Amino acid sequence: MMIGIEDVEAARARIAPHVRLTPVYEATQARDPLPVAASVVFKLELLQVTGSFKARGAMNRLLGARPDEIRAGIVTASGGNHGLAVARTAFAAGVPAVVYVPETVSPAKVDKMRKWGADVRIVGAEWAVSNEAALDYARSSGAAYFHPFADPLVVAGQGTIGLELMEQVADFDTVVLAVGGGGLVSGLSTAIKARRPDVTIIAVEPTGSPTMKASLDAGEVVTLANLTSRVATMTCRRTDERLFEIVRRNVTEIVLVSDEEMHLAAQWLWFEHGIAADLAGAASVAALRSGHPVFAASRRICALVCGAGPDGAMP
C-alpha cells in the first residue's frame, strides 16, 4: 500500500503552517444551472498558495526530506502547477529550483514560476520528455527530484484536501475531481474512503489523455500511444502502478471530457461565479455539465476546482 489515512493525517499536521485552508462555495444562483439534480458545492483549491492543490504535496515532500537531501536544490518536471508549487517550496526553503516543462505549458504559469525564482527549462512536446531531462539533471547535479504524482509524501499531501472536505461539508455523497498522473485522486480518495466508505468518487480525464481509464479498462497499467489533449497539467502517458491500484479500489467511474468542454466549463465558472479556473480546474465542472448518468443518483456533490488560470476569460 502506497499510503494510508495515517500518512494523510501526518501530512496535514506537517504542512498546516505553510498552506491555506481553502474555502467551499455553494454553486447557486446561476443563469444556466448545472444539469444535475443534486446540490453542488465547490472546493476552491485554486485559492491555494501558487494557485493549485500542488502546494500541499510539494510542501509535504520538502518537510519529509532530510536537510542534506535538498542542499543542492530541487528539480522536477511539470505541466505547470506542480512546477509552480516546487518553485514556491524551494523559495521557502532557500534553495534553487529547476523546473522542466513541455512546450504545451501555459506561458502564464512559466512567468509565475520564474517570479518565484525558478530556473524554468522548456524541453520536449510532452511531460515524459521533460521528466527524462529532469531526472538527468538530478543525477548530474545532486538536486533532489520531486515527482509530481508518484511519491508517497506528495500523494499524502494532496490527500489533506479530503480531510478538509469532510469537515467543511458534512452531507456530501459524491466527489468529482480532475486526474492527470493520479496523485490527487489517490490521496483524496484514500482519506475520504477511510472515513466515509459510502462516498462515490468520480474522476475526470481528457479524451485526449485517458491514462487511468485505459488502464482500468485493460485491468492493468498501460502506456498511451498518443496524447492529443493540450491540457498540459492533465496529460500523462502512463500512471504509477501503486496509484492505479488505489484508483481501481476507490474510484467508481472515470468521465472523459474534451479540451473544448473544459474550456467552456472554465468560461461558465468565470461568467456565473467569477471563478478564474484553468482547464484542469474546470474539468470537474465539465463533467457535471456533460449530463453523464453517473451523477443521477447523487444528492450532494463536492466538485474540486483544483487550479487557477485565465482560461475562462479568454474567447
C-alpha positions in Angstrom: 0.0 0.0 0.0 1.4 3.4 -1.0 -0.2 5.5 1.7 -2.9 5.2 4.4 -5.1 7.6 6.3 -2.3 8.0 9.0 0.0 9.3 6.3 -2.6 11.9 5.2 -3.1 13.0 8.9 0.6 13.3 9.4 0.9 15.4 6.2 -1.8 17.7 7.5 0.0 18.4 10.7 3.3 18.9 8.9 2.1 21.3 6.3 -0.6 23.2 8.2 1.6 26.3 8.8 2.6 26.5 5.1 -0.7 26.1 3.2 -4.1 27.6 3.2 -7.4 26.1 4.3 -9.3 26.7 1.1 -13.0 27.6 1.2 -16.0 25.8 -0.1 -18.7 27.6 -2.1 -22.3 26.8 -2.9 -22.9 26.8 -6.6 -26.2 28.5 -6.7 -27.9 31.4 -8.5 -26.6 30.6 -12.0 -28.2 31.9 -15.1 -27.6 28.4 -16.7 -27.6 26.0 -13.8 -25.6 22.8 -13.9 -27.8 19.9 -15.3 -27.7 17.8 -12.2 -30.5 17.2 -9.6 -28.0 17.3 -6.8 -26.9 20.4 -4.9 -23.3 21.3 -5.8 -20.6 22.8 -3.6 -17.1 23.8 -5.0 -13.9 23.2 -3.0 -11.9 26.2 -4.2 -8.4 24.8 -4.2 -7.5 27.3 -6.9 -7.1 29.7 -4.0 -4.3 27.6 -2.6 -0.8 29.1 -2.5 0.5 29.2 -6.1 -3.0 28.6 -7.4 -3.4 24.9 -7.1 -3.5 21.9 -4.7 0.0 21.0 -5.8 1.4 23.3 -3.0 0.3 20.7 -0.5 2.2 17.8 -1.9 5.3 19.7 -2.7 5.5 21.1 0.8 4.9 17.7 2.4 7.7 16.3 0.2 10.1 19.1 1.3 9.3 18.8 5.0 9.6 15.0 4.8 13.1 15.2 3.3 16.4 15.1 5.1 18.1 18.6 5.2 21.1 17.2 3.3 18.8 15.9 0.5 17.9 19.4 -0.7 21.3 21.1 -0.2 21.9 21.1 -4.0 18.4 22.3 -4.7 15.2 20.8 -6.1 14.4 19.7 -9.6 11.1 18.5 -11.1 9.2 18.1 -14.4 5.7 19.6 -14.6 2.9 20.5 -16.8 2.7 23.8 -14.8 1.0 23.6 -11.4 3.5 21.2 -9.7 6.3 23.3 -11.1 4.8 26.3 -9.5 4.4 24.5 -6.2 8.0 23.3 -6.3 9.2 26.8 -7.2 7.5 28.2 -4.2 8.6 25.4 -1.9 12.2 25.9 -2.9 11.9 29.6 -2.4 10.6 28.9 1.2 13.5 26.6 1.8 16.1 29.0 0.4 17.4 26.6 -2.2 17.4 26.8 -6.0 14.7 25.1 -8.1 15.0 23.9 -11.7 11.7 23.1 -13.4 11.5 21.2 -16.7 8.2 21.8 -18.6 6.8 20.7 -22.0 6.1 23.0 -24.9 2.4 22.9 -24.1 2.9 24.6 -20.8 0.9 27.8 -20.1 3.1 30.9 -20.6 1.3 32.5 -17.6 2.4 29.6 -15.4 6.0 29.8 -16.7 6.0 33.5 -15.8 4.8 32.8 -12.3 7.4 30.1 -11.8 10.2 32.5 -12.7 8.8 35.1 -10.4 9.2 32.5 -7.6 12.8 32.3 -8.6 12.8 29.0 -10.5 15.0 28.2 -13.5 12.4 27.1 -16.0 13.5 25.0 -18.9 11.2 24.1 -21.8 12.1 20.6 -23.1 10.0 18.3 -25.3 6.5 18.2 -26.6 5.1 16.3 -23.5 5.7 15.7 -19.8 7.5 12.4 -20.2 10.3 14.0 -22.2 10.6 16.9 -19.8 10.8 14.3 -17.0 13.7 12.5 -18.5 15.6 15.8 -18.7 14.7 16.5 -15.0 16.0 13.0 -14.0 19.2 13.6 -15.9 19.7 16.9 -14.2 19.1 15.3 -10.7 21.7 12.6 -11.4 24.3 15.1 -12.6 23.7 17.9 -10.1 22.7 16.1 -6.9 19.5 18.1 -6.7 16.5 16.4 -5.0 14.0 15.2 -7.6 10.3 15.9 -6.6 8.0 13.6 -8.7 4.7 15.4 -9.4 2.5 12.4 -8.5 4.3 9.0 -7.9 5.7 9.9 -4.5 4.0 8.8 -1.2 4.7 12.2 0.5 3.3 14.1 -2.4 0.2 11.9 -2.6 -0.4 12.2 1.2 -0.1 16.0 0.9 -2.8 16.1 -1.8 -4.9 13.8 0.4 -5.3 16.6 3.0 -8.0 18.1 0.8 -10.1 15.1 1.6 -9.8 15.7 5.4 -10.8 19.3 4.9 -13.8 18.4 2.8 -15.2 16.1 5.4 -15.0 18.8 8.0 -16.4 21.6 5.8 -19.3 19.7 4.1 -20.9 17.2 6.3 -23.5 15.7 4.0 -21.9 15.1 0.6 -22.2 11.8 -1.1 -20.2 12.3 -4.3 -16.8 13.9 -5.0 -15.7 14.8 -8.6 -12.2 15.8 -9.5 -9.6 16.0 -12.3 -7.0 13.4 -12.9 -3.6 13.8 -14.5 -1.0 11.3 -13.2 -3.3 10.2 -10.4 -1.7 11.6 -7.2 -4.6 13.9 -6.3 -7.3 11.3 -6.7 -5.3 8.7 -4.9 -4.6 10.9 -1.9 -8.0 12.4 -1.6 -9.8 9.1 -2.1 -7.6 7.4 0.5 -8.6 10.0 3.1 -12.3 10.0 2.3 -12.8 6.3 1.9 -11.1 5.7 5.2 -13.7 7.8 7.0 -16.7 7.7 4.6 -16.6 4.5 2.5 -20.1 5.2 1.2 -18.9 8.3 -0.7 -18.7 8.0 -4.5 -15.5 9.2 -6.1 -15.8 10.3 -9.8 -12.6 11.1 -11.7 -12.3 13.2 -14.8 -9.8 12.8 -17.6 -9.3 14.4 -21.0 -10.5 12.4 -24.0 -7.0 13.1 -25.4 -5.2 11.6 -22.4 -7.4 8.9 -20.8 -4.5 7.3 -19.0 -6.3 6.0 -16.0 -9.5 4.9 -17.9 -7.5 3.0 -20.4 -5.6 1.2 -17.6 -8.8 0.4 -15.8 -10.4 -0.9 -19.0 -7.3 -3.1 -19.6 -7.1 -4.3 -16.0 -3.5 -3.2 -15.8 -1.4 -0.1 -16.2 -1.0 0.7 -19.9 1.1 3.3 -21.8 -0.9 5.5 -24.1 0.3 5.5 -27.7 -1.0 9.0 -28.4 -1.6 12.2 -26.4 -3.8 14.7 -28.1 -5.0 16.9 -25.2 -3.5 20.4 -25.0 -4.1 20.5 -21.2 -0.5 20.0 -20.1 -1.5 19.6 -16.4 -3.6 16.6 -17.2 -1.6 14.8 -19.9 0.3 11.7 -18.9 1.2 8.6 -21.0 1.4 6.2 -18.0 0.4 6.3 -14.4 2.2 4.6 -11.5 1.2 1.0 -10.6 0.6 1.9 -7.0 -1.7 4.8 -7.9 -3.5 2.6 -10.3 -4.3 0.1 -7.5 -5.7 2.9 -5.3 -7.9 4.2 -8.1 -9.1 0.7 -9.0 -10.2 0.3 -5.4 -11.6 3.7 -4.7 -13.0 5.3 -7.9 -16.5 4.4 -9.1 -16.3 6.0 -12.6 -14.0 8.0 -14.9 -15.7 10.6 -17.0 -14.0 11.7 -20.2 -14.3 15.3 -21.3 -12.8 17.1 -24.3 -10.5 20.1 -24.1 -13.3 22.2 -25.6 -15.7 21.1 -22.9 -13.1 22.1 -20.2 -12.7 25.5 -21.9 -16.5 26.0 -21.9 -16.7 25.0 -18.3 -13.9 27.5 -17.4 -16.0 30.2 -19.2 -19.1 29.1 -17.3 -17.2 29.4 -13.9 -16.0 32.8 -14.9 -19.3 34.1 -16.1 -21.5 32.6 -13.5 -19.3 32.7 -10.4 -16.3 35.0 -11.1 -14.0 32.0 -10.6 -10.8 32.1 -12.7 -10.0 28.4 -13.2 -7.6 26.8 -15.6 -8.8 24.0 -17.8 -7.8 21.3 -15.3 -9.6 23.3 -12.6 -12.7 23.4 -14.7 -12.6 19.6 -15.5 -15.0 18.7 -12.7 -17.5 21.2 -13.9 -17.1 20.0 -17.4 -18.1 16.5 -16.2 -21.1 17.9 -14.4 -22.2 19.8 -17.5 -21.8 16.7 -19.7 -25.1 15.1 -18.5 -23.3 11.9 -17.6 -25.7 9.4 -15.9 -23.2 8.6 -13.1 -24.5 11.8 -11.3 -28.1 10.8 -11.4 -28.2 9.2 -8.0 -26.2 11.9 -6.2 -27.8 14.2 -3.7 -24.9 16.5 -2.8 -21.8 16.8 -4.9 -18.4 18.3 -4.0 -16.6 19.4 -7.1 -13.0 20.2 -6.7 -11.8 23.4 -8.6 -8.2 22.4 -8.4 -6.3 25.1 -10.4 -6.3 28.8 -11.2 -5.8 30.4 -14.6 -7.2 32.9 -17.1 -8.8 30.4 -19.5 -12.3 31.3 -18.6 -11.9 34.9 -19.5 -10.5 34.0 -22.9 -12.7 33.5 -26.0 
